[in-house]
Amino acid sequence: MKLVIQRVRSANVTVDGKEVARIGQGAVVLCGVAKGDSEIDVRYLARKTSQLRIYDDEAGRLNKSIGETNGAFLVVSQFTLYAECAKGNRPGYEEAAEAGEARRLYEEYARELGILGHEVQTGEFGAKMVVRLANDGPVTIILESRGRTTP
């Protein structure tokens, strides 16, 4: 799995002009699922995301996790995180998981964040979405489950 995490002041998702999710301060998480990903990847990344210290402490240093700031997560599926662009100009998506498996693990990731005690909103899997956000910082972090050193 691959995540792009953006610290935000606010964010929302619309589908066909209708708002389907909204958060205030927190993080937008773009979530891509690769072939071969499993529940182990989900749990690892949910825990890592939950504990990631990308919020300011009293001294203005990035030293607090989202839970310490009462922030929320907005999780949006994004298979294009697995775009392969080395050959030609049209990205290939061979590494991205099949839609059914990707949906299952994406939903499990969002559910796991909730189990860890966070408010979680989601986009609509497979829909053409408009994601609006006010990036705070800007702070943008990329996390991947492949190559991790801890389970």
Secondary structure, 3 states (H helix, E strand, C coil): CEEEEEEEEEEEEEECCEEEEEECCEEEEEEECECCCCHHHHHHHHHHHHHCCCEECCCCCEEECHHHHCCEEEEEECHHHHCECCCCCCCECCCECCHHHHHHHHHHHHHHHHHCCCEEEECCCCCCEEEEEEEEEEEEEEEECCCCCCC
